[in-house]
Amino acid sequence: MSRHPPLGFFSYATVDDHHDNGRISELRDMLEREVRAHGLADFHLFQDKSDIRGGDKWEAMIREKLGSSTVLVPVLTITFFTRDWCKWELESFLARPELASKRLVVYPLYLIRDLVWETPRRHDPLRKTLNTFQVRDIREWRHEDITGGAGRKCIAQLGEELAEKLLEIQWRQTA
């Protein structure tokens, strides 16, 4: 079996990244570098903003990268659940058959409080489905300097955990 470098797909609401002055993109970059530092030197976390260039067929590229990704990292905010593309990316990844056989990883990061999600009666099926995965709550780091101190430690922990999950998948495929 040929091994391809693991590819991740970073799903987020662009408006949230603009609102937070690019800090969500900074989070993606740091998470990618942290996963690489833990033994996955070829890991790439696809993000539309950094990987789609002028003249690219952006919709086809998003579909192709999502379909070939081993991990989906949705950045959860209330805005995320109002964006058609965010919902489509999440639904498409969750529908892939490899998810049931544990050859894919959903690694949600909870960044901006979503009161709808936190209510006891969650009628939104996507929010209910996401609750079946271990969601990493990173809200406390939203306004912190994530490039140093405790913020950097948080990113290091996330990267290590994600790398461990991806390495487990690789080991299962070669066993």
C-alpha positions in Angstrom: 0.0 0.0 0.0 1.4 3.4 -0.9 1.6 6.0 1.8 0.6 9.5 1.1 1.5 12.3 3.5 -1.5 13.0 5.8 -3.5 15.9 4.6 -5.8 17.9 6.9 -8.6 20.3 6.0 -9.1 23.4 8.1 -12.8 24.4 8.1 -13.7 27.8 9.5 -15.9 30.9 8.9 -13.8 33.5 7.1 -15.7 36.3 8.8 -14.5 35.0 12.2 -10.9 35.1 11.0 -11.3 38.7 9.8 -13.0 39.6 13.0 -10.1 38.2 15.0 -7.5 39.9 12.8 -6.2 36.6 11.2 -5.7 34.8 14.4 -7.6 31.8 13.2 -5.2 31.5 10.3 -2.3 31.9 12.7 -3.8 29.0 14.8 -3.9 26.9 11.6 -0.3 27.6 10.8 1.0 26.9 14.3 -1.1 23.7 14.6 0.3 22.5 11.3 3.9 23.2 12.4 3.3 21.5 15.7 2.0 18.3 14.1 5.0 18.3 11.9 7.3 18.6 14.9 5.7 15.4 16.3 6.9 13.2 13.5 4.7 14.0 10.5 7.1 16.2 8.6 4.9 16.2 5.4 1.7 17.0 7.1 -0.3 19.9 5.5 -3.4 21.5 6.9 -5.2 22.9 3.9 -6.8 26.3 4.2 -8.6 28.1 1.4 -7.0 31.5 2.3 -3.4 30.2 2.1 -3.7 27.4 -0.6 -6.1 28.8 -3.2 -4.5 31.2 -5.7 -5.9 33.6 -8.2 -7.1 31.6 -11.3 -7.6 28.4 -9.4 -10.9 26.6 -9.7 -11.6 27.1 -6.0 -14.7 25.0 -5.6 -13.2 22.0 -7.3 -10.0 22.4 -5.2 -12.0 22.5 -2.0 -13.9 19.4 -3.0 -10.7 17.5 -3.9 -8.8 18.5 -0.8 -11.7 17.7 1.5 -12.2 14.3 -0.2 -8.5 13.4 0.2 -8.0 14.7 3.7 -7.4 12.3 6.7 -8.4 14.9 9.2 -11.0 17.6 9.4 -10.3 20.5 11.8 -13.5 22.5 12.1 -13.2 25.7 14.1 -16.5 26.0 15.9 -18.3 29.3 16.4 -21.9 30.3 16.0 -21.0 31.8 12.6 -19.6 28.4 11.5 -23.0 26.9 11.7 -24.6 29.7 9.7 -22.3 29.3 6.7 -23.3 27.0 3.9 -19.8 26.1 3.0 -18.8 25.2 6.5 -21.9 23.1 6.9 -21.2 21.4 3.6 -17.6 20.7 4.5 -18.6 19.1 7.8 -21.5 17.1 6.3 -19.3 15.8 3.4 -16.5 14.7 5.7 -18.9 13.0 8.1 -20.5 11.1 5.3 -17.2 9.5 4.2 -17.3 5.7 4.8 -13.7 5.7 6.1 -14.8 7.6 9.2 -16.7 4.5 10.5 -13.5 2.4 10.1 -11.4 5.0 12.1 -9.3 5.9 9.1 -10.3 9.5 9.4 -10.2 12.0 12.3 -12.6 14.8 13.1 -10.8 17.2 15.5 -13.2 20.1 16.4 -11.8 23.2 18.1 -14.4 25.3 20.0 -13.3 28.9 19.6 -16.2 31.3 20.1 -19.1 30.6 22.4 -22.2 29.2 20.7 -25.2 29.5 22.9 -27.3 27.4 20.6 -24.9 24.5 21.0 -24.8 24.9 24.8 -28.5 24.8 25.3 -29.9 21.5 26.6 -32.3 21.1 23.6 -29.9 21.0 20.6 -32.1 20.5 17.6 -29.4 21.1 15.0 -28.3 17.7 13.8 -24.8 18.9 13.0 -24.2 20.2 16.5 -25.6 16.9 17.9 -23.2 14.9 15.7 -20.2 17.0 16.7 -21.0 16.2 20.3 -20.1 12.6 19.6 -16.5 13.7 19.0 -14.2 15.0 21.7 -14.3 18.7 21.1 -11.3 20.7 22.3 -12.4 23.9 24.0 -9.9 26.6 23.2 -12.1 29.6 23.9 -9.9 30.8 26.8 -7.0 31.3 24.3 -9.0 33.4 21.8 -7.7 36.7 23.1 -4.3 35.5 24.4 -1.0 35.6 22.6 -0.8 32.1 21.2 2.8 32.5 20.0 4.2 32.4 23.5 3.7 31.1 27.1 0.5 29.3 27.9 -1.0 29.8 24.4 2.0 28.1 22.8 1.7 25.2 25.3 -2.0 24.8 24.3 -1.1 24.6 20.6 1.7 22.1 21.5 -0.8 19.9 23.3 -3.3 20.1 20.4 -0.6 19.3 17.8 0.8 16.4 19.8 -2.7 14.9 20.2 -3.5 15.3 16.6 -0.2 13.9 15.5 -0.8 10.9 17.7 -4.2 10.2 16.1 -2.7 10.5 12.6 0.2 8.2 13.4 -2.3 5.6 14.8 -4.1 5.7 11.4 -0.8 5.2 9.6 0.2 2.3 11.8 -3.1 0.6 11.3 -2.8 0.9 7.5 0.7 -0.7 7.5 -0.2 -3.4 10.0 
